[in-house]
Amino acid sequence: MMLPTHAVVGLALAAPLTATHPELASAALAGAFLGSVFPDVDLYAGHRRTLHFPTIYTVLAVPAAMLAIATAVPVTVALAFFAVGAAAHCRMDRWGGGLELRPWEGTSEKAVYDHVRGEWRTPKRWIPYDGAREDFLLAAVLGVPLLVLLEGPFRWVVAVALLVAGTYAALRRRLADLAPVVFGYVPDRLSQYVPERYRAS
């Protein structure tokens, strides 16, 4: 799934605290947002493997949540929601298409790498690919209520995420055609950092 969808899902997971524990809501929202986008920092360095840990984040989320419940201070709440957001991100990546330039073709069986099992988990393709209409619909269904519920910078984060999501979804297939052209101009000394799928013709 696309990064804006991950961000919106993370915020949606923490949003209930705005009603139940408003004094902790900002910490929860910040932690969930950062956790939900963190795994994709590996986009150009072993994407969906280097920082994607579908089992480990999930396991870490349990004690982190227990600590947050026991102490209920901003830092523990933020850490708990960071772990939950990262775990949700990795699980969601399996719901989509494979790790390929044109995932709608269904040629890759690599969704996300599970370090515990030592193998790639296969894509379920419930959301056909990142940037698909279904991907944008999920972001919109969760994001529009957040625009009403959240305030301040978090409302702006949701607005920007929805704008980026809509633009990316509209251009997704064209971007797949442009990627090999654009990345073809990368100097040889930097080409090792360009993912193989972007160099495919």
C-alpha positions as CSV (number, residue, x, y, z in Angstrom):
1,M,0.0,0.0,0.0
2,M,1.1,3.6,-0.5
3,L,2.7,5.6,2.3
4,P,-0.2,8.0,2.7
5,T,-2.5,5.1,3.4
6,H,-0.1,3.8,6.1
7,A,0.0,7.2,7.7
8,V,-3.7,7.6,7.8
9,V,-4.2,4.1,9.2
10,G,-1.6,4.9,11.9
11,L,-3.5,8.1,12.9
12,A,-6.8,6.3,12.8
13,L,-5.5,3.7,15.3
14,A,-4.5,6.4,17.8
15,A,-7.5,8.7,17.2
16,P,-9.8,7.2,19.8
17,L,-7.5,8.6,22.5
18,T,-8.7,12.1,21.6
19,A,-11.9,11.2,23.3
20,T,-10.8,8.8,26.0
21,H,-7.5,10.3,27.1
22,P,-7.1,13.7,25.5
23,E,-4.0,14.5,27.6
24,L,-2.2,11.5,25.8
25,A,-3.7,11.9,22.4
26,S,-0.9,14.0,20.9
27,A,1.8,11.5,22.0
28,A,-0.3,8.6,20.7
29,L,-0.9,10.3,17.4
30,A,2.7,11.3,16.9
31,G,3.9,7.8,17.8
32,A,1.4,6.1,15.6
33,F,2.2,8.3,12.6
34,L,6.0,7.9,13.0
35,G,5.6,4.1,13.4
36,S,3.3,3.7,10.5
37,V,5.7,5.5,8.1
38,F,9.0,4.3,9.6
39,P,9.3,0.9,7.8
40,D,9.3,2.7,4.4
41,V,12.5,4.5,5.2
42,D,14.1,1.4,3.6
43,L,12.6,2.3,0.2
44,Y,16.0,2.6,-1.5
45,A,17.8,0.0,0.6
46,G,16.2,-3.4,0.6
47,H,12.6,-2.2,0.5
48,R,10.1,-4.3,2.5
49,R,13.0,-6.1,4.1
50,T,15.5,-3.9,5.8
51,L,13.1,-2.1,8.2
52,H,10.0,-4.3,7.7
53,F,9.6,-6.8,10.6
54,P,6.0,-8.1,10.5
55,T,6.5,-10.5,13.4
56,I,9.0,-8.6,15.5
57,Y,7.0,-5.3,15.6
58,T,3.9,-7.2,16.5
59,V,5.7,-9.0,19.3
60,L,7.2,-5.8,20.6
61,A,3.8,-4.0,20.5
62,V,2.4,-6.3,23.3
63,P,4.9,-5.4,26.1
64,A,5.0,-1.8,24.8
65,A,1.2,-1.6,25.1
66,M,1.2,-3.2,28.6
67,L,3.9,-0.7,29.7
68,A,1.8,2.2,28.3
69,I,-1.3,1.0,30.2
70,A,0.6,0.5,33.4
71,T,2.4,3.9,33.3
72,A,0.2,6.0,31.0
73,V,2.7,8.8,30.4
74,P,3.4,10.4,27.0
75,V,6.7,8.6,26.2
76,T,5.4,5.1,26.9
77,V,2.2,5.8,25.0
78,A,4.1,7.2,22.0
79,L,6.4,4.1,22.0
80,A,3.5,1.7,22.2
81,F,1.7,3.4,19.3
82,F,5.0,3.5,17.3
83,A,5.2,-0.3,17.6
84,V,1.5,-0.7,16.7
85,G,1.8,1.6,13.7
86,A,5.0,-0.2,12.4
87,A,3.3,-3.6,12.9
88,A,0.2,-2.5,11.1
89,H,2.3,-1.2,8.2
90,C,4.1,-4.5,7.7
91,R,0.9,-6.5,8.0
92,M,-0.8,-4.1,5.5
93,D,1.9,-4.5,3.0
94,R,1.0,-8.2,2.7
95,W,-2.6,-7.2,1.9
96,G,-1.4,-5.5,-1.3
97,G,0.5,-6.6,-4.3
98,G,4.0,-7.8,-4.7
99,L,7.3,-5.9,-4.7
100,E,7.6,-5.0,-8.3
101,L,7.4,-1.9,-10.6
102,R,4.0,-3.0,-12.0
103,P,2.3,-5.0,-9.3
104,W,-0.9,-5.1,-11.2
105,E,0.8,-7.7,-13.4
106,G,1.1,-10.0,-10.5
107,T,4.6,-11.4,-11.3
108,S,6.2,-11.0,-7.8
109,E,5.4,-13.2,-4.9
110,K,7.4,-11.0,-2.5
111,A,5.1,-8.9,-0.3
112,V,7.2,-8.4,2.9
113,Y,10.2,-10.2,4.4
114,D,9.6,-12.0,7.6
115,H,13.0,-12.2,9.4
116,V,11.7,-14.6,12.0
117,R,10.7,-17.2,9.4
118,G,13.6,-16.2,7.1
119,E,11.4,-16.0,4.1
120,W,9.3,-13.6,2.0
121,R,5.6,-13.6,2.8
122,T,3.4,-13.8,-0.3
123,P,1.0,-10.9,-1.3
124,K,-2.7,-11.4,-0.7
125,R,-3.6,-8.7,-3.2
126,W,-6.8,-7.7,-1.4
127,I,-5.7,-4.2,-2.4
128,P,-4.4,-5.0,-5.9
129,Y,-1.4,-2.7,-5.7
130,D,-0.1,0.5,-4.1
131,G,-1.9,3.4,-5.6
132,A,-4.9,1.3,-6.7
133,R,-8.4,2.8,-6.4
134,E,-9.0,0.5,-3.5
135,D,-5.9,1.8,-1.8
136,F,-7.1,5.4,-2.2
137,L,-10.6,4.5,-1.1
138,L,-9.2,3.0,2.2
139,A,-7.2,6.2,2.8
140,A,-10.2,8.3,2.1
141,V,-12.7,6.3,4.2
142,L,-10.4,6.6,7.2
143,G,-9.0,10.0,6.4
144,V,-12.1,12.1,5.9
145,P,-13.5,11.5,9.4
146,L,-10.0,12.3,10.8
147,L,-10.2,15.7,9.1
148,V,-13.2,16.4,11.3
149,L,-11.9,14.7,14.5
150,L,-8.3,15.8,14.6
151,E,-7.0,19.3,15.2
152,G,-3.9,21.3,14.5
153,P,-0.9,19.7,12.8
154,F,-2.5,16.3,12.7
155,R,-5.4,17.6,10.7
156,W,-2.8,19.0,8.2
157,V,-1.0,15.7,8.1
158,V,-4.2,14.0,7.1
159,A,-5.1,16.6,4.5
160,V,-1.6,16.4,2.9
161,A,-1.7,12.6,3.0
162,L,-5.1,12.5,1.2
163,L,-3.8,15.0,-1.4
164,V,-0.7,13.0,-2.0
165,A,-2.7,9.7,-2.1
166,G,-5.2,11.1,-4.7
167,T,-2.4,12.4,-6.9
168,Y,-0.3,9.2,-6.6
169,A,-3.4,7.0,-7.3
170,A,-4.2,9.1,-10.4
171,L,-0.6,8.8,-11.8
172,R,0.4,5.4,-10.5
173,R,0.5,3.5,-13.8
174,R,2.2,6.4,-15.6
175,L,4.9,6.6,-12.9
176,A,5.7,2.9,-13.6
177,D,6.5,3.8,-17.2
178,L,8.5,6.9,-16.2
179,A,10.7,5.2,-13.5
180,P,13.1,3.4,-15.8
181,V,13.6,6.5,-17.8
182,V,14.2,8.8,-14.9
183,F,16.4,6.4,-13.0
184,G,18.3,5.7,-16.2
185,Y,20.0,9.1,-15.7
186,V,21.4,8.1,-12.3
187,P,25.3,8.2,-12.4
188,D,26.9,4.8,-12.4
189,R,28.5,5.3,-8.9
190,L,24.9,5.7,-7.5
191,S,23.2,3.1,-9.5
192,Q,23.7,0.5,-6.8
193,Y,21.2,2.4,-4.7
194,V,18.5,2.3,-7.3
195,P,16.2,-0.7,-6.7
196,E,16.3,-3.3,-9.5
197,R,12.6,-2.9,-10.2
198,Y,13.1,0.8,-11.1
199,R,15.7,-0.1,-13.6
200,A,13.5,-2.7,-15.3
201,S,12.4,-1.8,-18.8
